[in-house]
Amino acid sequence: MGAERAAGGRRFTGPQVFLLAGSFLITLGSFAVLPYMSVLLHQRLGLGLGTVGFVLAVASLLQFSGGVVAGPVAGRIGLRRAMWVALALRTAGFAAFVPGLTSPFLAVGALFLVSAGAALYLPANKAYLVDGAAEAERPRLLSASGSAFNAGMALGPPLAAPFVLGSPSVVFSCVAALFALVGACHALLPPGNGATTAGPAGGDGKEGPGGRSAGRHEDRRRERRAGPSPFAVTVLSVYVFMFFQHYVALYAVPRTSAAFYGGVLMGYAGLLVVAQPLLAHRIAALTYRGAMRVGFGAMAAGAASIACGGYVGIGAGSALMCLGEIVLFLKNDLEALARSSAPAASVFGRQRLAAGIGAFGSGVVGGQLYGAAEAADAVPGFWVAMCVQGLLLPLFLLGRHSGPDTGAGRPSVTESPSDVESPSDVESPSGTDRPSRPVRAPGTDRPPGGPGGPFRSRR
């Protein structure tokens, strides 16, 4: 795999390429059916809308909050096996939908199996992707992962649309077969990501007298902890963003057209896939406070633009919301990794829980706000309220913390080159499946201020 790490570590290893391709296929299959779940449960199985809403709420809660068990599970059985078990659960869930199309109990149980598999898979997937990677490599890896997931999310619904309602059993069978194939290939992955990304030259990674290197790495974590909490910022980021995600269709289609809104969705997905890799290292170079100002500022400006209505206002507002999502969602993950010495799967599991809390809060508050605005015949006021929240709520987090703030890709000023960890200090892969090891906090140089390699990594 050394050749694949040529050109300064810009290329992906074989396992990383497979994992990114698998992430695309998994999301493609999932979003071929899951967006239509409410229609299938209500129209085909005859469940009431209240029951459908409750079932989907429980499934969402399981998918998000269940991520906190990913760390302990991966720590016990290893990242590779954790992903394999998760895909086995999801395969069983999609396969159970075939007989479940005639039984509400089977269908609901199948949906919960799929959600449980997603809760375990996503944190383990991201943890495997960054396992052994230097801090400067994480933006590229996580942003490439985000692009793969977003591409699958964009293509899945339109590909399945002609078939999923008329022949759902065929679609579910195809999705189950796809998951079984991808899961079987996961079993062929190395026990962990054996390739490591070398840090900058100039340090041997040896610990000085009195544990100086380890102590300064801990100092860096303490400096970061003085800033806003990534968990809290993730809650707030998803809370604000989901106002847009949940209600832009209700607002945009009557004021423009369904065709225009479909074009906005495709453009939004394309912008996510293309812009995430290009902006990854610029985002990593931002301080956390700077990323919050850019991200929440873009979301607030986007909401204000949408409030103006019309084709231009809604199109421009959607583009600004996309920018806010790119900046905040990537930076939150990078900062959470940089601050924690816990296994990466645990870190990503907590981030999933934070996203679930934010989405739940947005659903509760947003529904009330939109209903009130619609009753008052002042729907643009909903977007004004979102804009105000996007501007004011982050100030609460920024105001509570006034300590030093280093970016996830930026070393602290107290760190010397001799404190940088060497690749020789990273454990080599063993022949057996290993548990997820804690993410290191290597003192890498600040990544380039401009766009990085040909790919960038990802939510």
N, C-alpha and C positions, 0 to 999 in steps of 0.2 A: 503494500500500500504506500510505500515511500514515494513512488512516482506520482501517485494521485495527490500527494501533499506538496508537489513541486510548486514553483512560483510563489514562494512565501506563504505556503499554506492556503492558497486560494481555492484549491480544488477540493471536492468532497471525496471521502473514502467510499469504497464499495458499499459497506453497510449503511452509510449515510444516504447514498443515492437510492438504495432500495427503500429505506425508511421514508424518504420524501415521496418516492413514487407510490409506496403503500399508503401514505397519508392522503394522497390525492384520490386513489381508488376507493379507500374506505369512506371518505367524505362524499365522493360521487355516489356510491351505493346508498349511504345513509340518507342523503338528501334527495334521492330518487323516490323515496317513500315517506319519510317522516313529515315533510311539509303538508302532505295530504292526509295525515292521520286523523285530524278532526273531522274531515269529510267522511272518511271510511267508518269511523266510530259512530258518527251521527246518522248518516244516510244508509249505510249498508247494514250496520248492526243495530240500529234503532235506539241508541243511547240518547238520553236527553242532553240538551246543551249544557245544563248545569253539571251533570255527571261527567260529560266530556271535559269540561273545564277543570273539574276536580282531578280527573285522571291525568290530564296533561300537566297540571300543577305538581302533582306528586312525582310524576316522571321527571320533570325538570329539577325538582328538589333533590331527587335521588342522583341524577346525573351530576349536579354541581356539588352538593355537599358530600356525596360519596367519594369525591376525590381525596378527601383527607385520609382515607384508608389506603390509598395507593402507596404512600411512603412505607408504612409498616409491612404491607404485603410484599413490595419490591425488596425491602430489607430482608425479608425472610426467604423468599424464593428466587430473588434476582430479577433484574429488569426484563431480560428476554422472556423468562417464564411468565412474568406478570403480564406482558403484552400478549403472550400466547393464550393464557387463561382468559384475558379480557376478550380477545377475538373469538374464542370458543363460546363464551357467553353470548356475544352478539350474533354469531352464526346460529346458535340454537334459538335465539329470540326471533330472528327473521324467518327461520324455517318453521317455527311454531305459528307464525302468522298464516301459513297456508291452510291448516285445519282451523285456525282461529278466526278465519273470515266468516265462519258460521256459528261462532260461539263467543259472546262478549267476554266471558271469563278467560278463555284461552288468549284472546287478543290483548286484553289488559295485562295478563301475565307475561305475554311475549314482549309487550312494550317495556315493562319493568326490567326484563332480562337485558334488552338492548340498552336501556339507560344505565344499568349496573355495569355492563361491559364498557360503556363509554367513560364512566366515572373512573374506572381502573386504567383504561388504555391511554387516555390523553396525557396524564402526568408521567406515566412510565415512558411513553413515546418521546416526550420532550427531554426527559432525564437521560434516556439512552443517547439521544442526539448530541447532547452537550457533555456527556460523560468523558472525562479526560481532556476536554478542550480548554485551552487557555481563555482567560476572561475576554481578551480582544477578539476571539473567534466567535463568541456567543451571539453577538448581534447578527452576523451573517447566517449562522445556523438557525437561530430562532425565527428570523425573518423569512428564510427560505421555507421553513416549516409552515409559517403563516400563509405564505403564498400558495403552497400546495393545498392546504385546507380550504382556502378561499376559492381556489380554482374549482375544486370539487363541489363546493357549495353553490357556485354559480352555474355549473353545467348540469348538476344532478336533476333539479326540478324540470327544466325544459326538455331534457332527454326522455324523462319518464312520463311527462304530461299526456302524450297520446294514448298511453297504455294503462296507467296505474288505476284509473277509475273503472275502465271497461274490463280489464283482465288483471286484477290485482294479484291473483295467485301466481300468474306467470312472472310478474315483476318481483314479487317476494322470493320466488324460487331462484331467479337469476341473482338477486342480491345475496341470498344465503350462499349460493355457489361461489360468488365472488369473494365473500368473506372467508369461506372455507379455504379457498385457494391462497389468499393472502396470508391467512393464519398458518397454513402449512409451510409457506415460505419463511415466515417469521421463525419457525423452529430451526431453520438452517442458519440463522444469524449467529455470529460469535457470541459468547456469553456476555460480553459487554463490548463497548466501543474501544477496541484495543489501541487504535491510533490516537496519539496525543498531539496537540499543537504546541510547538516549541514557543517559549517566550522569547523576548528580545535577547540578543547576545549581550554578554558582559557580566553574567552572574553564574555562579556554579550552584546556586540553590542551597548551599550548605548553611546550616544554622550557626550563627555566631555564638560567642560565649553568653551564657545565661539565657539561651533561647531567643536571641534578638530578632531573628526573622519571624518566628511565630508570634512573638510579642507585637511586632509592628503590624503584622497582618491583623491581629486582634484590634490594634489601635485604629486601623482603617475601618473595621466593622463598627467600632464604637463611634467614629466620626460620622459614618453614614446613618447610624441609628439616631443621631441627634437631629436629623432631618425628618421630613414627613414619613409616616409609615407606609410602605408599599401596599400592605393589606388595606389600609384605610383609603389610600388613593385609588386602588383598584375598585373598591366598593363604589366610590364616588364617580370614577370614570365610567363604569358600566351603568350606574344609576342615570347619569346625564345622557349617555349615548342611547340607552334603550327608549327614551322618549322619542327619539328620531326613528329607531328601528320599529317600534310598535305602531306609531301613528302617522308616519309620513304618507303611507298609502291612502289612509282615510282622507287626508288633507289634499294630496296631490291629484288623485284621479279625477275628482269632480271639477277641479280648477284647471286641469290641462286635458289629458286623455290617457286611456289605459296604455296606448301604444307609446306615448311619451314616457310614462312612468316605467314601462318595461325597458325602454332605452336607458333611462337613468339607472335602473338596477344593473344592467349589463355594463354600463360605463363605470359605475361604482366598483363592481367586482373586478373589472379590468384594471382600474386604477390601483386597487389594493394589491393585485398580483404583481404589477409592474413596479409600482413605486416603493413598496416595502423593501425589496432588496437594494434598490438604489439609494435609499435614505438611511439604511441601517446604521452605518458608521457615523453619519452626522448625528443621528439620534443618540447613539452611544456616547458621543463626545459632549453632549449637552449635560449640564448639571441637572439634578432631579427637579429643582425648583424651576429652572429654565424650561425643561420639558413640560412641566405642569402649566406654565404660562402659555407656551405655544399651543399645547394640546387643548386645554380648556378654552383658551382664547379663540382657537379655530372653531370649536364646537359652538361657543356663544355667537360668534359671527355667522356661522352657518344657520343657527336657529333664527337670528335676526333677518337673514336673507330669505329664508323660507317664509317668514311672517309676511314679507312683502308680496308673496304669491307670484303667479305668472310663471312662464317657462324659464325665464332667465333667473328669477329669484330662487325657484326650487332647484334648478340645475346647479347654480353656483353654490347654494346652501348645501346641497348634497356633497359636492366636491370638498367643501370646507369640513364637513362632518367626517369625510373619509380621511382627510389630513389629521384631524384630531384623533381618530381611531388609530391610525398608523403610529403616531408619536406616543400616545399614552399607553396603549396596550403593550407595545414592545418595551418601552422604558420601564414600565411597572415590573415586567418579568425580569429584566436585566438587573434592576435595583434589588428585587427580592433575592435573586441568586447571589448578588455581590455581598449582601448583608448577612447572609445566613451560613452557618457551618453545618446545617442539617443536610441529609441526602436530598439530591435534586428532586426526586419524585415527591418527597414531602413538601418541598417548597412549592412546586407546581400544583400539588393538591390543595394547599392552603390558598393559592391564587384562584383556583377554581371555586373554592368555597366563597371567597370574597366576591367573585363575579356573580355567583348565585344570589348572594345577599343583595347586591346592587340591582340585579335584574328583578328580584322580587319586590324591592322597595319602589322601583320605577313603575312596575306594573300596578301596584296599589295606588300610588300617588298620581301617576299619569292618567289612569282611568278616571279618577275623580276630577282632575283638572280638565281633561278633554271633554268630559260630560258637561261640566259646568260652563265651559266656553261655548260648547255647541248649543246648550240651552239658552245662553245669553246672546246667541247669534254673533259671537265675537271669537271665532275659532283662531284667528291670528294671535289673539291674546295668549293662547296656549304656548305658542312658540316664543312669545315675549317672556312668558314666565320661565320657560326653559333657558332662554338667554340669560335672564337675571340669575337663575340658580347656577348656571355654568360660570358666571363671573364671581358671584359672592361666596358660594360654598367652598371653593378651593382656598379662598383667603382665610377661612377658619383653620384649615390644616396648615397653611403657610405661617399664619400668625402664631400658632401654638408652638412652633419649633423655630428657633432662631440660631441653632448651632451650625457648625460647618456643614457644607454640602458638597460632596464630591460625586462626580458622575460615575455611572457604572463602568464606564470604560476609561476613567481618568484616575491615575494614581494620586495618592495624597502627597503633599509637598514634603512630608517628613521621610518619605521612602527613598532609599538609595538604590542604585543599580545592583549592589551586592545582595540585596534582599530578594531579588527575583528568583523564583523557583526554576530549577532546570528540568528539562524533560527527563533527565536521568533519575530524578527523584520520584517520578510517577510510576506506580506499580505497573508491571507488564501484565498482560492478560494471562489468566491461567486456563487450564484445560477444562475446568468445571464452571458451571454457572455461578457467578459471584453475586453477592448482595450489592445493592446500590450503595456506593460509597459516598461520603459527604463531599459536596462540591468544594473545591479549593477556592481560596481567594487570592490567586496569584497576582503579584505586583507587576503586571504588564505595563508597557508604555502606553500612553494615550493613543488610541487608534487614529488613523488618518481622519482629518476633518472632512474630507470629501467622500464621495461614494466609494465603497469598498470593491471587493472582487466581483466576478460576474454574477454571483448570487448573494443574497442576504437572507438571514433567518428570522423567523417569527419569535397567539395568543395563546 
